[in-house]
Amino acid sequence: MAVKENLPVAMQELLRQLVVNGDIRMAGIVLYAYCRRKYQANDETAARWMVAYFRREFPHEMERHASKLSAL
């Protein structure tokens, strides 16, 4: 089981910059890969953590991204 710890400041800043620049998809890929490698999480767990992080930290951007996906 993974021990809960905060993301490094550099990772938080990278994710924030990507989201602010409108590239939430790339931020998700970066966070997903980080979770997989750092915690050896399986695909489903890493995806769940990624979604939970973005819903908590960037709710408006996540909602906008979801509406774009549903429009396709």
Buried (B, 14 or more C-beta within 10 A) or exposed (E): EEEEEEBEEEBEEBBEEBBEEEEBEBBBEBBBEBBBEBBEBEEEBBBEBBBEBBEEBBEEBBEEBEEEEEEE
